[in-house]
Amino acid sequence: MWDETFLDRKITKKNGEQVPIRELKPEEQVKYEIAKELGLFDRIIEEGWGALTASESGRIGGIIKQKKRQKKKE
């Protein structure tokens, strides 16, 4: 699913703490994985989630919902 270097990338939480993606909750990890797939990961790291347009955020949310539905069927 994810490569090790991706999981080791550090993100800055709202409180300013830097943590590797692997230490986030699985739901949070999925958000970052999808952002990476859509080519938005670097912008999120540099500017934060607020830098995304409503369309980009909605796309991430839609893919998360799809994955949850797919997982539920399995």
N, C-alpha and C positions, 0 to 999 in steps of 0.2 A: 504494500500500500504506500508507505512513505519510505524515502531513503533516510539513512541515519544522519546524513549531514543536515537534512531539513529539520529533523526532530531536535537537533542540537542547536539550531539557530535560536538566538535569544530575542525575546520581545519585551517591550517595556509595558508593565501593567499601569493602571491608572494611578497607583500610589508611587510610581517611579521605580519600583523594583523590577530588575531584569531577571527573567526566568527563561529556561529553554522550553520550547514548545512541548517537549515530552512530559513536562511537569504540569501541563494544563489538563483540565478535565477533557475527556474524550469529545464532548460536544464542542468545546472550544478548538480542539485540534482539527476537527472536521472543517470548521470555518476557515482556518488558515490553509488547510489543504485545498479547499475549493478556490480560495483567493489565489493560491499559487497556480492552480490549473487555468484560471481565467487571466493570469498575467497581472494581477492586482496586488500581489503580496509585497513587492518592494515599495509600492506607494503607501500601503498600509503601515509598513514598518517605519517609513520616513515621515509620513504626515498624520497617521492615525486613521481610525475607521471613519471619522467625520469627513475625511477628504473624498470619500466615495460619493458618487451621485446616487440619487434614489434608485435609479435603474440598476446600477451596479450592485447596490445593497440588496435590492429585490431579487436580482439574479442569484446571488449567493443564497438568500433565503429559500428561493424556489428549488434550488438544487439540494439543499439540506432536506427540505420536505420530501422531495423525490426519493432521496436515499433512505429516509425513515420509512416511507411507504414500502419501498422495495425490501428493506430489512424485515418489516413486519410480515410480508408475504412469505418470506423464506422460513 
